């Protein structure tokens, strides 16, 4: 008997890819894998039942035991929540299919004995689960086992709860596991635990949104959803939701979910007012990235707090999934001190995620930003030598023209980069160049310290580090930072040569690239070597002319090289027919510097 037959229409039958051995064995092998990783669990022979390894001790201690279960495909629910402080056992059905009463009864007979404290069955509100777990419970009672059952149905999607099926059980069920598990560890009676669980289930709501369908092993997607659509209130088995809408931003999606969940016009809404204390659970439906889940968590908590709701506990992660469905659900649970104590209690269940709270803090609060007083990285040392006004003006022009050339070469460099990378080398360099130009100021009133070359190099290093990012930003920042060390006490032609060589050495040391590796280092080293050789026998202009030509020749030579460093090293040599974009980019800013120097005479 399936948990749900109300799948959305327009199902397609294209088999999807799954990392399984067979459709028939996937559930059994998944349970086996869970137990192999967590030796504190055991699979019950002959059944898809997972039990605590120390269940006999739990029974002897007179503690209430807890059982949950349902169809597979919702992992870590429910077997992932077995452990001290949560479930005693869980029963797994086939994917999205309720487990048979025989296995449920076997689980009950394993976790309870006549005369023991009893067992509480926690059931998600689906017809198949209610019937099968109910049948097993009645048979257990006939065996003189003390059994009670709580049905969790906290779905806030449906606008009316008149249907006999009632509200669906969703991720809030996991919070009930946690509450009941803590109470059982405290030694509370079956009746007490049932009462607290029932009240908690009534004071809880969940709403979900889906961006993609899920697919059962061996089958195609359970429904169709256009790539620019999302569905509000979709069930965890693909049951139809409330409405479909175009894709929205995270902020808009969360607002839509909270508005629907708390809409007093719907009979399934959750009452929520200013000052209410809640726990908020952000659940990954299976295929959503951790990055997205964190954004949704941030939006949900901030929007709740903007409504005056006190979010005392917050959880985010994959708690009750729907195979690979991309989507998220938000669960809100009204808190009192008992519920909060239970949520905070320890557990060994591998699927439970514990948020990090500061030591001694009992109430979660959205933290402010930690203050950080950053002293300007640019050296203010009085030891750094200043250059004459005409030299400062020349440096200004060199920077300006160099950056303009890099910006103009953006498309060309991107095209070269498509052979070996992701085609963004030009854009990355242009981003840094634009940031430098924005910081440069006017020639009469420059914002960068063009009159102090050492400080100028550090300023440029800081800008490219922040604006470019990635390997290029880091390499140029290292290059400039190291070069600045050679310009502290004097700024002669030989000092500029030492600065170039020192920058090259540092970039090579950290980047682990050498000449011949098909990188920017090829051009830089060729320029540095030639400049070092020529500076003592030629004028600075002549030396730089030779240096630039050497860099340009080295850049062109990279076209026939096999990449040995950087992202290009992962690309087949047969695909690399053009010069390396990083090496070419060096020639653009070097030739710009040369042209300014030539103009100055």
C-alpha positions as CSV (number, residue, x, y, z in Angstrom):
1,X,0.0,0.0,0.0
2,X,1.6,3.3,-1.0
3,X,1.8,6.2,1.3
4,X,0.3,8.4,-1.4
5,X,-1.3,7.9,-4.8
6,X,-2.1,11.5,-5.4
7,X,0.9,12.3,-7.6
8,X,0.8,15.3,-9.8
9,X,-0.4,14.8,-13.3
10,X,1.6,14.6,-16.5
11,X,4.1,12.1,-15.3
12,X,6.8,11.1,-17.8
13,X,8.5,7.8,-18.1
14,X,12.1,8.5,-18.8
15,X,14.2,6.4,-16.4
16,X,16.5,8.6,-14.4
17,X,20.0,7.8,-13.2
18,X,20.6,6.5,-9.7
19,X,23.7,5.1,-8.0
20,X,22.2,1.8,-7.0
21,X,22.9,-1.9,-7.7
22,X,19.3,-2.8,-8.3
23,X,15.8,-1.4,-7.8
24,X,14.8,-4.4,-5.8
25,X,17.7,-4.3,-3.4
26,X,18.2,-0.5,-3.0
27,X,16.3,-0.1,0.3
28,X,17.9,-3.1,2.0
29,X,21.4,-2.0,0.9
30,X,20.8,1.5,2.1
31,X,19.8,0.2,5.5
32,X,22.9,-2.1,5.5
33,X,25.0,0.9,4.6
34,X,23.6,3.0,7.5
35,X,24.3,0.2,10.0
36,X,27.8,-0.3,8.6
37,X,28.6,3.3,9.2
38,X,26.9,3.4,12.6
39,X,27.7,0.2,14.5
40,X,25.4,1.3,17.3
41,X,22.5,0.2,15.0
42,X,21.3,-3.2,14.0
43,X,19.1,-4.5,11.2
44,X,16.4,-6.9,12.4
45,X,16.8,-10.3,10.7
46,X,14.2,-10.9,8.0
47,X,12.7,-7.3,8.2
48,X,13.5,-3.8,7.0
49,X,13.7,-2.7,10.6
50,X,16.7,-0.9,12.2
51,X,17.0,-1.1,16.0
52,X,19.3,0.3,18.7
53,X,22.0,-2.3,19.5
54,X,21.3,-1.8,23.2
55,X,17.6,-2.1,23.0
56,X,17.4,-4.8,25.7
57,X,19.1,-2.5,28.2
58,X,16.7,0.3,27.4
59,X,13.7,-2.0,28.1
60,X,15.3,-3.2,31.3
61,X,15.8,0.4,32.5
62,X,12.1,0.8,32.3
63,X,12.1,3.5,29.6
64,X,9.5,4.0,27.0
65,X,10.6,3.0,23.6
66,X,9.8,4.9,20.4
67,X,9.0,3.6,16.9
68,X,8.6,5.4,13.6
69,X,8.8,4.5,10.0
70,X,7.3,4.8,6.5
71,X,8.4,4.6,3.0
72,X,12.1,4.9,2.0
73,X,13.4,7.9,0.0
74,X,13.1,10.4,2.9
75,X,16.5,9.7,4.4
76,X,17.8,10.4,7.0
77,X,14.2,9.8,8.1
78,X,13.5,7.7,9.8
79,X,16.3,5.2,10.6
80,X,18.8,8.1,10.8
81,X,17.1,9.2,14.0
82,X,17.6,6.0,16.0
83,X,19.8,6.5,19.0
84,X,19.8,7.5,22.7
85,X,17.5,10.5,23.0
86,X,15.5,9.8,19.9
87,X,14.0,6.7,18.3
88,X,14.5,3.1,19.5
89,X,13.7,1.6,16.1
90,X,12.4,2.5,12.6
91,X,10.6,0.5,10.0
92,X,11.3,1.1,6.3
93,X,9.0,0.3,3.4
94,X,9.9,0.3,-0.2
95,X,10.5,3.8,-1.7
96,X,7.4,5.9,-1.0
97,X,5.5,2.8,0.2
98,X,4.3,2.1,3.7
99,X,6.0,-0.8,5.5
100,X,3.9,-4.0,6.0
101,X,2.2,-4.6,9.4
102,X,4.3,-7.7,9.9
103,X,7.5,-5.8,10.0
104,X,6.0,-3.1,12.2
105,X,4.8,-5.8,14.6
106,X,8.3,-7.4,14.6
107,X,9.8,-4.0,15.5
108,X,7.3,-3.6,18.4
109,X,8.0,-7.0,19.7
110,X,11.7,-6.2,19.7
111,X,11.5,-2.9,21.5
112,X,8.8,-3.8,24.1
113,X,7.9,-6.7,26.3
114,X,4.8,-7.5,28.3
115,X,4.9,-5.5,31.5
116,X,7.5,-3.0,30.2
117,X,7.0,0.8,30.1
118,X,5.5,0.6,26.6
119,X,6.1,1.9,23.2
120,X,5.0,5.1,21.4
121,X,4.5,4.8,17.7
122,X,5.0,8.1,15.8
123,X,3.2,8.1,12.5
124,X,3.1,10.6,9.6
125,X,-0.4,11.3,8.6
126,X,-0.8,9.2,5.4
127,X,-3.5,6.7,4.9
128,X,-1.2,3.8,4.3
129,X,0.9,4.6,7.4
130,X,-2.1,5.0,9.7
131,X,-3.6,1.7,8.6
132,X,-0.5,-0.4,8.6
133,X,0.9,1.0,11.9
134,X,-2.5,0.9,13.4
135,X,-3.0,-2.7,12.5
136,X,0.4,-3.6,14.0
137,X,-0.4,-1.7,17.1
138,X,-3.7,-3.6,17.7
139,X,-1.9,-6.9,17.2
140,X,0.8,-5.8,19.6
141,X,-1.9,-5.0,22.2
142,X,-3.2,-8.5,21.7
143,X,0.3,-9.7,22.6
144,X,-0.1,-7.8,25.9
145,X,2.3,-5.0,24.8
146,X,1.6,-1.5,26.0
147,X,1.4,0.6,22.8
148,X,0.1,4.1,22.0
149,X,0.3,6.1,18.8
150,X,0.6,9.8,17.9
151,X,-0.2,10.9,14.3
152,X,1.6,13.9,13.0
153,X,-0.1,16.0,10.4
154,X,1.3,19.5,10.4
155,X,1.1,20.5,6.7
156,X,0.0,24.0,6.2
157,X,-0.3,23.9,2.4
158,X,-3.8,22.8,1.9
159,X,-6.4,25.5,2.2
160,X,-9.0,23.2,3.7
161,X,-8.7,20.1,6.0
162,X,-12.1,18.7,5.2
163,X,-10.7,15.8,3.3
164,X,-10.7,12.5,5.1
165,X,-7.0,12.2,4.5
166,X,-6.3,15.2,6.6
167,X,-3.1,17.2,6.8
168,X,0.0,15.5,5.6
169,X,2.9,14.6,8.0
170,X,6.1,16.3,7.0
171,X,9.4,17.4,8.4
172,X,7.9,18.4,11.7
173,X,7.7,14.7,12.5
174,X,11.5,14.9,13.2
175,X,10.9,17.4,15.9
176,X,8.4,15.1,17.5
177,X,11.0,12.3,17.4
178,X,13.4,14.6,19.3
179,X,10.9,15.7,21.9
180,X,9.6,12.2,22.6
181,X,13.2,10.8,22.7
182,X,14.2,13.3,25.3
183,X,11.2,12.6,27.5
184,X,11.8,8.9,27.2
185,X,15.4,9.4,28.4
186,X,14.1,11.4,31.3
187,X,12.0,8.4,32.3
188,X,8.6,9.9,31.6
189,X,5.6,7.6,31.2
190,X,4.0,6.6,27.9
191,X,1.0,8.7,28.8
192,X,3.0,11.7,29.6
193,X,5.1,11.5,26.4
194,X,2.0,10.9,24.3
195,X,0.3,14.0,25.8
196,X,3.3,16.3,25.1
197,X,3.8,14.9,21.6
198,X,0.1,15.4,20.7
199,X,0.2,19.0,22.0
200,X,3.4,19.7,20.1
201,X,2.0,18.3,16.9
202,X,-1.0,20.6,17.2
203,X,1.3,23.7,17.7
204,X,3.4,23.1,14.6
205,X,3.2,23.9,10.9
206,X,5.2,23.1,7.8
207,X,5.1,24.5,4.3
208,X,7.3,23.4,1.4
209,X,8.2,24.5,-2.1
210,X,9.6,22.4,-4.9
211,X,11.8,23.4,-7.9
212,X,12.1,20.0,-9.5
213,X,10.4,16.6,-9.4
214,X,11.8,13.5,-7.8
215,X,12.1,10.1,-9.5
216,X,11.7,6.6,-8.0
217,X,14.6,4.2,-8.7
218,X,13.9,2.6,-12.0
219,X,11.4,5.1,-13.0
220,X,11.1,8.6,-14.5
221,X,10.2,11.8,-12.8
222,X,6.9,11.6,-10.9
223,X,5.6,14.8,-12.5
224,X,6.7,17.6,-14.7
225,X,7.7,21.0,-13.6
226,X,9.0,23.6,-16.1
227,X,12.5,24.9,-15.5
228,X,11.2,28.4,-14.7
229,X,8.5,27.2,-12.3
230,X,8.2,26.2,-8.7
231,X,5.3,24.6,-6.8
232,X,4.1,25.7,-3.4
233,X,3.0,23.0,-1.0
234,X,4.1,20.0,-3.0
235,X,4.1,16.8,-0.9
236,X,7.2,14.7,-0.1
237,X,6.0,12.0,-2.4
238,X,5.1,14.3,-5.3
239,X,1.5,15.0,-4.2
240,X,0.1,18.1,-5.8
241,X,0.6,21.4,-4.0
242,X,-1.4,24.6,-3.7
243,X,-0.2,26.5,-6.7
244,X,2.6,26.8,-9.3
245,X,4.4,30.1,-9.8
246,X,7.3,31.4,-11.7
247,X,10.7,31.1,-10.0
248,X,11.2,33.8,-7.4
249,X,14.2,35.0,-5.4
250,X,15.0,33.4,-2.0
251,X,13.5,36.4,-0.2
252,X,10.3,36.2,-2.2
253,X,9.9,32.5,-1.8
254,X,10.3,32.6,1.9
255,X,7.8,35.5,2.2
256,X,5.3,33.5,0.1
257,X,5.8,30.4,2.3
258,X,5.4,32.3,5.6
259,X,2.4,34.3,4.3
260,X,0.6,31.1,3.3
261,X,1.6,29.2,6.4
262,X,0.2,31.9,8.7
263,X,-2.8,33.0,6.5
264,X,-5.8,33.0,8.9
265,X,-8.1,32.5,5.9
266,X,-7.0,28.9,5.6
267,X,-8.1,26.2,8.0
268,X,-4.6,24.6,8.2
269,X,-2.7,27.8,9.1
270,X,-0.4,28.1,12.0
271,X,-1.3,30.9,14.5
272,X,1.7,33.2,14.8
273,X,1.8,36.6,16.4
274,X,4.4,39.1,17.6
275,X,6.2,37.8,20.7
276,X,5.6,34.1,20.0
277,X,8.6,31.8,20.7
278,X,9.3,29.2,18.0
279,X,11.8,26.7,16.8
280,X,12.5,27.0,13.0
281,X,13.6,24.0,10.9
282,X,14.8,24.6,7.4
283,X,14.7,21.3,5.6
284,X,16.5,20.3,2.3
285,X,14.1,18.2,0.3
286,X,17.1,16.4,-1.2
287,X,18.5,18.1,-4.2
288,X,19.1,21.6,-2.9
289,X,22.7,22.8,-2.3
290,X,23.9,23.7,1.2
291,X,24.6,27.2,-0.1
292,X,20.9,27.7,-1.0
293,X,19.7,26.2,2.3
294,X,21.8,28.6,4.2
295,X,20.3,31.5,2.2
296,X,16.8,30.2,2.9
297,X,17.6,29.9,6.6
298,X,18.9,33.4,6.7
299,X,15.8,34.7,5.0
300,X,13.4,32.7,7.1
301,X,14.8,33.8,10.4
302,X,15.2,37.4,9.4
303,X,11.7,37.6,8.1
304,X,10.3,35.9,11.2
305,X,12.2,38.3,13.4
306,X,11.0,41.3,11.4
307,X,7.4,40.1,12.2
308,X,8.3,40.1,15.9
309,X,8.6,36.4,16.3
310,X,11.3,35.1,18.6
311,X,13.2,32.3,17.0
312,X,14.8,30.6,20.0
313,X,16.0,27.6,18.1
314,X,17.0,27.1,14.5
315,X,18.0,24.1,12.5
316,X,19.0,23.7,8.9
317,X,19.9,20.6,6.9
318,X,18.5,17.5,5.3
319,X,16.0,16.2,7.8
320,X,13.2,14.7,5.7
321,X,14.0,14.5,2.0
322,X,12.2,13.4,-1.1
323,X,14.9,11.6,-2.9
324,X,16.6,14.1,-5.2
325,X,13.8,16.7,-5.3
326,X,15.2,20.3,-5.3
327,X,13.3,22.3,-2.8
328,X,12.9,23.3,0.8
329,X,10.4,23.2,3.6
330,X,10.1,25.4,6.6
331,X,8.7,24.1,9.9
332,X,7.7,26.3,12.8
333,X,7.1,24.8,16.3
334,X,5.7,26.9,19.2
335,X,8.0,26.6,22.2
336,X,7.6,26.3,25.9
337,X,10.3,25.4,28.4
338,X,9.6,21.7,28.2
339,X,9.8,21.6,24.4
340,X,12.9,23.7,24.4
341,X,14.5,21.4,27.0
342,X,13.7,18.4,24.9
343,X,15.1,19.9,21.7
344,X,18.3,20.8,23.5
345,X,18.8,17.4,25.1
346,X,21.6,15.2,23.9
347,X,21.2,12.4,21.4
348,X,23.4,9.9,19.6
349,X,21.1,9.7,16.6
350,X,23.3,10.2,13.5
351,X,20.7,12.2,11.5
352,X,20.1,14.9,14.1
353,X,22.0,18.2,13.5
354,X,23.0,20.2,16.5
355,X,23.3,24.0,16.0
356,X,26.3,25.7,17.6
357,X,25.3,27.9,20.6
358,X,27.8,29.9,22.6
359,X,28.6,28.3,26.0
360,X,26.2,29.5,28.7
361,X,23.7,30.9,26.2
362,X,20.2,29.3,26.4
363,X,18.4,31.4,23.8
364,X,19.4,31.7,20.2
365,X,19.7,35.2,19.0
366,X,20.7,36.5,15.6
367,X,24.3,37.6,16.2
368,X,25.6,40.9,15.1
369,X,28.7,41.3,12.9
370,X,31.9,40.9,14.9
371,X,33.7,44.3,14.8
372,X,36.9,44.3,12.9
373,X,39.1,47.4,12.9
374,X,41.3,46.9,9.9
375,X,44.3,49.1,9.7
376,X,45.1,50.2,6.2
377,X,47.3,47.5,4.7
378,X,49.2,50.2,2.7
379,X,52.4,51.0,4.5
380,X,52.6,54.5,6.1
381,X,56.2,54.1,6.9
382,X,58.2,57.4,6.8
383,X,61.1,55.2,5.5
384,X,59.3,54.6,2.2
385,X,61.0,57.0,-0.3
386,X,59.1,59.6,-2.2
387,X,59.7,60.4,-5.9
388,X,59.6,63.8,-7.6
389,X,56.4,65.1,-8.9
390,X,57.3,64.4,-12.6
391,X,58.0,60.8,-11.7
392,X,54.7,60.5,-9.8
393,X,52.9,61.9,-12.8
394,X,54.5,59.4,-15.0
395,X,53.6,56.5,-12.7
396,X,50.0,57.8,-12.8
397,X,50.0,57.7,-16.6
398,X,51.5,54.3,-16.7
399,X,48.8,52.9,-14.4
400,X,46.0,54.6,-16.3
401,X,47.1,53.4,-19.7
402,X,48.0,49.9,-18.5
403,X,44.5,49.4,-17.0
404,X,42.8,50.8,-20.1
405,X,44.7,48.3,-22.3
406,X,43.6,45.4,-20.1
407,X,40.0,46.5,-20.2
408,X,40.1,46.9,-24.0
409,X,41.6,43.3,-24.3
410,X,38.8,41.7,-22.2
411,X,37.1,39.9,-25.1
412,X,40.3,38.8,-26.7
413,X,41.7,37.3,-23.5
414,X,38.4,35.6,-22.7
415,X,38.4,34.0,-26.2
416,X,42.0,32.7,-25.5
417,X,40.9,31.4,-22.1
418,X,38.1,29.3,-23.6
419,X,40.6,26.9,-24.9
420,X,42.0,26.1,-21.5
421,X,39.7,27.5,-18.8
422,X,36.3,28.8,-18.3
423,X,36.7,31.8,-20.5
424,X,36.9,34.5,-17.9
425,X,40.5,35.5,-17.8
426,X,39.8,38.8,-19.6
427,X,36.8,39.6,-17.4
428,X,38.8,38.9,-14.3
429,X,41.6,41.2,-15.3
430,X,39.2,43.9,-16.5
431,X,37.5,43.7,-13.2
432,X,40.7,44.4,-11.4
433,X,41.7,47.1,-13.9
434,X,38.4,48.9,-13.5
435,X,38.7,48.8,-9.7
436,X,42.2,50.4,-10.0
437,X,41.0,53.1,-12.3
438,X,38.1,53.9,-9.9
439,X,40.6,54.2,-7.1
440,X,43.2,56.2,-9.1
441,X,41.6,59.6,-8.8
442,X,42.7,62.5,-11.0
443,X,46.2,63.3,-12.1
444,X,46.2,66.6,-10.2
445,X,44.7,64.9,-7.1
446,X,45.4,61.2,-7.2
447,X,43.8,58.9,-4.7
448,X,46.5,56.3,-4.9
449,X,50.0,57.1,-3.5
450,X,51.7,57.5,-6.9
451,X,54.4,59.6,-5.2
452,X,55.5,56.7,-3.0
453,X,56.1,53.6,-5.2
454,X,56.4,51.2,-2.3
455,X,53.0,52.3,-1.0
456,X,51.6,52.4,-4.5
457,X,52.5,48.7,-5.1
458,X,50.8,47.7,-1.8
459,X,47.7,49.7,-2.7
460,X,47.5,48.0,-6.1
461,X,48.0,44.6,-4.4
462,X,45.1,45.3,-2.1
463,X,42.8,46.4,-4.9
464,X,43.5,43.4,-7.2
465,X,43.2,41.0,-4.2
466,X,39.7,42.3,-3.4
467,X,38.4,42.9,-6.9
468,X,39.8,40.1,-9.0
469,X,39.7,37.1,-6.6
470,X,40.7,33.7,-7.8
471,X,44.2,32.7,-8.7
472,X,44.9,35.7,-10.9
473,X,44.1,38.1,-8.1
474,X,46.2,36.3,-5.6
475,X,49.2,36.0,-7.9
476,X,49.2,39.6,-8.9
477,X,48.7,40.6,-5.2
478,X,51.7,38.5,-4.2
479,X,53.7,39.9,-7.1
480,X,53.0,43.5,-6.1
481,X,53.4,43.0,-2.4
482,X,56.8,41.4,-2.9
483,X,57.9,44.0,-5.4
484,X,57.1,46.8,-2.9
485,X,59.8,45.5,-0.6
486,X,62.4,46.6,-3.1
487,X,61.1,50.2,-3.4
488,X,61.3,51.2,0.3
489,X,64.6,53.0,0.5
490,X,65.3,54.1,-3.0
491,X,63.7,54.1,-6.5
492,X,66.4,53.7,-9.1
493,X,66.2,51.8,-12.4
494,X,68.0,48.9,-10.7
495,X,65.4,49.0,-7.9
496,X,62.6,48.6,-10.4
497,X,64.5,45.6,-11.8
498,X,64.9,44.1,-8.4
499,X,61.2,44.7,-7.7
500,X,60.2,42.8,-10.9
501,X,62.6,39.9,-10.1
502,X,61.4,39.7,-6.5
503,X,57.8,39.8,-7.6
504,X,58.4,37.0,-10.1
505,X,60.2,34.9,-7.5
506,X,57.3,35.2,-5.0
507,X,54.6,34.5,-7.6
508,X,56.6,31.4,-8.7
509,X,57.1,30.2,-5.2
510,X,53.4,30.3,-4.2
511,X,51.9,29.6,-7.6
512,X,54.3,26.7,-8.2
513,X,54.7,27.6,-11.9
514,X,58.0,27.9,-13.8
515,X,59.0,29.2,-17.2
516,X,57.7,26.7,-19.8
517,X,54.5,25.8,-17.8
518,X,52.3,28.0,-20.1
519,X,51.3,30.7,-17.6
520,X,51.8,34.4,-17.0
521,X,55.2,33.4,-15.5
522,X,56.6,32.8,-18.9
523,X,56.1,36.5,-19.9
524,X,57.1,37.8,-16.5
525,X,60.3,35.8,-16.2
526,X,61.4,36.6,-19.8
527,X,60.8,40.3,-19.1
528,X,62.7,40.2,-15.8
529,X,65.6,38.3,-17.2
530,X,66.1,40.6,-20.2
531,X,65.6,43.7,-18.1
532,X,68.2,42.5,-15.6
533,X,70.7,41.8,-18.5
534,X,70.1,45.1,-20.3
535,X,69.8,47.7,-17.5
536,X,73.5,48.1,-17.0
537,X,74.5,48.5,-20.6
538,X,71.5,50.4,-22.1
539,X,69.3,53.3,-21.2
540,X,66.2,52.5,-19.1
541,X,64.0,53.0,-22.2
542,X,66.1,50.7,-24.3
543,X,66.3,48.1,-21.6
544,X,62.5,48.2,-21.2
545,X,62.0,47.9,-24.9
546,X,64.0,44.7,-25.0
547,X,62.2,43.5,-22.0
548,X,58.8,44.0,-23.5
549,X,59.8,42.3,-26.7
550,X,61.1,39.3,-24.7
551,X,57.8,39.1,-22.9
552,X,55.8,39.2,-26.1
553,X,58.0,36.5,-27.7
554,X,57.5,34.4,-24.6
555,X,53.8,34.9,-24.6
556,X,53.6,33.7,-28.3
557,X,55.8,30.7,-27.5
558,X,53.2,29.5,-25.0
559,X,51.0,28.5,-27.9
560,X,53.2,25.4,-28.5
561,X,53.6,24.5,-24.8
562,X,51.9,21.9,-22.8
563,X,50.3,23.4,-19.7
564,X,51.8,22.2,-16.5
565,X,50.3,24.6,-14.0
566,X,46.9,26.3,-13.4
567,X,43.5,25.2,-14.8
568,X,44.9,24.7,-18.3
569,X,47.0,21.8,-17.0
570,X,43.8,19.7,-16.9
571,X,43.1,20.2,-20.6
572,X,44.4,18.0,-23.3
573,X,47.5,19.5,-25.1
574,X,45.8,18.9,-28.5
575,X,43.2,21.5,-27.6
576,X,45.7,24.2,-26.7
577,X,46.5,26.0,-30.0
578,X,46.7,29.7,-28.9
579,X,48.9,31.6,-26.6
580,X,48.1,31.5,-22.9
581,X,45.8,34.5,-21.9
582,X,47.7,35.2,-18.7
583,X,51.0,35.5,-20.5
584,X,49.5,37.7,-23.2
585,X,47.9,40.0,-20.6
586,X,51.3,40.7,-19.1
587,X,52.5,42.0,-22.5
588,X,49.6,44.5,-22.7
589,X,50.3,46.3,-19.4
590,X,54.1,46.1,-19.9
591,X,53.9,47.7,-23.4
592,X,51.6,50.4,-22.0
593,X,54.3,51.2,-19.4
594,X,56.9,51.3,-22.1
595,X,54.9,53.7,-24.3
596,X,54.5,56.2,-21.4
597,X,58.2,56.0,-20.7
598,X,59.0,56.5,-24.3
599,X,56.8,59.6,-24.4
600,X,58.6,61.0,-21.4
601,X,61.9,60.7,-23.3
